[in-house]
Amino acid sequence: MQLPRFKNEPFTDFSKPENRKKMEKALAKVESELGREYDIIIGGEKIKTKEKFYSYNPSKKDQVVGVLQKGDAELANRAIEVANEAFKEWSMTKPEYRVKIMLKAAQILRRRKFEFAAWQVFEVGKNWAEADADVAEAIDYLEYYSRWMLHYAKGAPVVKYPGEKNEMVYIPLGAGAVIPPWNFPLAILLGMTVGALVTGNTVVLKPSSDSPVIGAKFYELMKEAGLPDGVLNFITGPGSSVGDTLVAHPKTRFVAFTGSKEVGIHIYELASKVQPGQKWLKRVIAEMGGKDAIIVDDEADLDAAAKGVVVSAFGYQGQKCSACSRAIVVESVYDKFIEKLISETEKLEIGPAKDNYPVGPVINAAAQQKILSYIEIGKSEGKLLTGGEAVRQDEGYYIKPTIFADVDPKARIAQEEIFGPVLAVIKAKDFDHAIEIAN
């Protein structure tokens, strides 16, 4: 099986009227489908529970995006058992068969790119460009991992030894739990899941309770692409019961997680404990938080630097582990840079993601309260230059892009992940000192 060389999926140019019309049409279609109910699916069986929970639009906090089933430990146990049973057959399928399913999913996703982006606008408050980029990344995972599976299917070279015939092949592990975040609700969810599926593993997927509908839409996509029942199982519910059960189960072979440091550490600890009847040590892939920095040196183009920091710090309201939450600026250009930074930041308009504002809402009420509490801490740790308050509170969870200057490198707002539109600006003596602060 030969595939053309991998190329990244291009982003959509929304300055073109035809693309704006397509997005507006997709938004109208998705809005007409809001409030529907989605089932837990184990081995192809659709399951409803007595208890439900709701996914809400953070831009319009009373608007229900979907009604979900509140799964429990019993259902989580059943899902892992079913995934283990499905593994027996799925693990023996030819790599080319699995790759064809992933490539078909990529084709479907490419065709429905605007629709999948529109779901992100409503469920997690991404503006059009952020949502489009997320879907493009998801398509990339399907294409890229398919190519690597064909590469791994050839095995690996081994040293020849006289009198022996040796070969090395890669084999799948078994059934795994995938626990993705809400901030890249399709790209990261799909990437972790497809990486496991294309290599012959089976998966129990538990999406974030802030983006479960997008998880359900992904399940529908994979079924449409031809994935057999039981290979991918979909369960919604609390992390404390469903998530912990999936991680602790003796037949869970691996856990793929992206999220907070606290939850990641808890998963790592729980997975490391050998349970009664467990045969294998579990593999844990945990991508956790960050406190990223951009260094601005005296050789920098300050206009470009200010624009770059603003895009990184306040794109998707700073709700990324890759967001710039520290700007470390050498003292010779510090004051000039800050002027330009404030000017760029105050140009940003805040409003609903559906209307494609550059700054939308944060994900939920708890996140808004946490970010506002860090802003209060920041007021005693630095000089508030702009922002620092919630706005449009009757509509959704909006916070003005916030900048603190003269922040000590060891201050809490310079050390702890806030996961919101809050930037700490730190002064450095020179470039070497800036590197030292960043580290």
Secondary structure, 3 states (H helix, E strand, C coil): CCCCCCCCCCCCCCCCHHHHHHHHHHHHHHHHCCCEEECEEECCEEECCCCEEEEEECCEEEEEEEEEECCCHHHHHHHHHHHHHHHHHHCCCCHHHHHHHHHHHHHHHHHCHHHHHHHHHHHHCCCHHHHHHHHHHHHHHHHHHHHHHHHHCCCECCCCCCCCCCCECCCCCCEEEEECCCCCCCHHHHHHHHHHHHCCCEEEECCCCCCHHHHHHHHHHHHHCCCCECCEEECCCCHHHHHHHHHHCCCCCEEEEECCHHHHHHHHHHHHCCCCCCCCCCEEEEECCCCEEEEECCCCCHHHHHHHHHHHHHHHHHCCCCCEEEEEEECCCHHHHHHHHHHHHCCCCECCHHHCCCECCCCCHHHHHHHHHHHHHHHHHCEEEECCCEECCCCCCEECCEEEECCCCCCHHHHCCCCCCEEEEEEECCHHHHHHHHC
